[in-house]
Amino acid sequence: MNDALKALEAQVRDDLHKIAHPNMPWLQPKSAPDGTPALDVLIVGAGQSGVVTAFGLLRSQVSNILVVDKSAEGREGPWLTYARMPTLRSPKHFTGPDLDIPTLTYQSWHEAMFGKDHWQALDRIPRGHWADYLLWFRRVTDVPVRNGCEVLDIGPAANGLLTATVQSAGGIEVIHARKIVLATGQEGMGDWMLPEQLQHLPRSLCVNASADIDFEALCGKTVAVIGAGASAFDNAATALEAGADVHLLCRRAEIQIVQPYHWLTFRGLLRHFSELDDVWRWRFMRRLMDLREGFPQPTWDRCARHASFHLHENAPIQSAQKIGNQVTLQTPQDTFTADFVICGTGIDMDFASRRELHNCAGNIATWSDRYQPPETELSPRLGYFPYLGDDYALMERVPGTTPWISDIHLFAIASTMSFGPSGSSINAMTTAIPKLVHGLTRGLFRADIERYWTAFEAYDVPQVTIARQPAAASKS
């Protein structure tokens, strides 16, 4: 560790000490039915959202927490796995995990690692550096994480607790917690989507954009990329750089060159979107979701510099057929034959596909359960998104059937319909994480309100010692 980073870490700890007020412990430990200690909050997912949620809770004196992730340390989230862009798509000045503490910003870490001049010359943040920063962030903020720990099942327990059955190298165990946060990223409430026309194809010929793809094996082959969002272009560029001939098939008449998330990045919307009525929330999100996440100029240039890159607009997939070791794709414009197909077509909401939710998947309220838009704004796909409470909690489709799910809080891309960009965006963290933490601490406080009242009534610690003068003797 260099001297500048050591100095930064010392400054971080000093800053956190100075702003720790109020720092009085306020939660009383609870025991599980089997007598073991229960957590106040279990966070599933140690990517950026899970780690920063834990940091927000620690700042609120909620320290009896644990973050678990099925991946090895450093492999959490997409950054070193299926993210295939050289740099982040966000501008470098966007902050997030720091929660408005200057010494915890990526810029402070980058300047300590590489110098201020390097930061000034930087265009966008390298993806690997962002992953390194997140590991540093979790270490310097003392967030407790257990890697290699996968949640298999969530259910109710006695005394208002939840159970999480988890599997690790040491075997299977049950963790009890008062609240659970699902910070499970892109596929938290479903899975990556393959268009219906392609679902019958073998995985040896057709995969989604999050798959572990051997791009070097695609050298000299013809690759079809379905979709025209940022992820689709990233995969196309990676295949091109490996020596493939790439056809990118866009169903729209023209590719989208506007990044709508840039317009959304202002405090008013990020902070108050979830407080709008359903009419306005649906209207905004239908417009946003009908668009794709735009790609920056370097992403286009990364593809366009290759003569072997072919863009096909107005080319939705009508049918697909496996012929030998190839796939024939039919579009309104033409027929394409590919050796391999990559689908960058987004996420499908499918609660039942998440085994950890099998105890409640059928009773999780969706937007289609709670809101019926006018015919001009219909979108069945958006209706499948979970309809969340104002604390990011799951809500029941049939009240009273699974009341315990109100203690499961979702902070992932599936939160978008209810909260706008939040659990899926770096630029929303500074407003979204405090809102989530507020909801968690509110629930913990309200659940123990009788104990706080009893403690308040019994409080008798004097803060002043009064030395009273003896009464003067009366004269007879």
Steps between C-alpha positions, in 0.01 A plus 500: 500500500646838404530792740224698331250216542603454864441870559162482327389206714601685816300800382198280422498359852543847649212635290270212598587554867414869474158442346400195707244691712266368629707193577307343787415131445122468477418146389462214746635161381235240429528123520378250244259223607799266531676740735761621253548875449293656223623771268321830475557510123629238256601641163509261205752618244841662561513705182495876516136522614537247782825642634377859495172399667705340777709816533183709528372272776830515689481879493153468657642285783350181357810286535355152555498432127657267245544515123518167313592434138527175308801626303863503606643824637552748219259319266183653640278678253567533126827686491740210456251250359242590234564877476688527171564871464852636565366788710186590690230664290437768763702823488790488744362776723185303592520407867311225682647262758658787695158624620627859469817444708778653286782275622301191401442607138655311213689817409673508841601134465618548142711805587658314791581205273609678182532872572289809432643553152393148403146575619488824303607319183256212553199479268295223663567265790659168397276209593776315688585811702137531605508140626820575694343813647195305623723248677693785661174670598367192675829453687543861615138522618520165687202343324465132613486269195496123458586386151422160353169501682184446292145552630283201410177580680327780693206441730328609822601410854358564846538832684466706185823368350590374156712200416753479219635157412850552364757268347876547516809282489432413862155360423145624547393723788201710598544870574227689684446870442242765574528639148648382171614724215523346154779700335520245222562719198370439151339159540374545857132430421532292187765418244659616179254481215525308175245593232233234467612425142844397630419310818506160332860539385776313687724707728796394288360726227298769681558671837403819678742788553586400858627154405863395534595523133827378351547790260837376375323192364288732283799615294416460130136416576178687422327630812149645520432739789131557573416839647635852469544617859830570669554138608434369149755740353755405768468134407518580131819698555659221704421247225638734234822546696532122519489481119135415435276626222209662689145579392308710755124467452290791628121462500447878489498701180802692632744436782453718807768766540348683798590396856181568703672431831699822460179703507378311807806590706372786710419507870132578464419188299749268670379599844126537444404276209375227736265753663310564176167332443483184290383690192815709478736222606360270231512773236864585565616138526308386194681765300836410654460123470382523140838652429828317548795606710689720259863438416772767508702607196801277585274193489382577148854581388622173648267311262504730198878489462468137384416429136348173622225685694157501336205690649150390395216730606130411479602135538294331773543124522202322346633144522817306568601154385796280587656357187801286575731701727356833389190713559290654225321818608206639306423874516267716287808624315706192438614156614822469698707194575718516811738267680405651836226728638527738795179655636529842661126528554473585868342345808176309537301532823426146621478467878434127484838443336677625814528201730565718804150646450305178444320542835343828390543547122131443430390770744739783411295792374582626152420826328227328301336405832491861620469723194316483170633758254295651218507312172743752350755410769463123520816293551458141621876468560501784753200352675716207613728724708452478879290773658704612801422683821656838577783320681582274202310214669320226311123525527237226505268430210251347748534674840555269796629206297873571535523804732866430575610620155462859621840445665661411165628813329597501133783726383575386146407579140152360570445799734502734201126507434425612856803720569648601167877455460607382843625149564649478153679833464820648638368852456188433712679363805541828684121535520382138477717343772393752768136437405550124535689535830227732629241234423701227670566697818139619512381141494746391768402792723125456461520128573652577841300810586361355826852424622611855419201642686577288807866601487405867463267487798769330709775743398626674813864586438566847643727732307543754781609461863339764713666585832221656702577741783367390837194695607581794725402458868204715595537764777269476796 
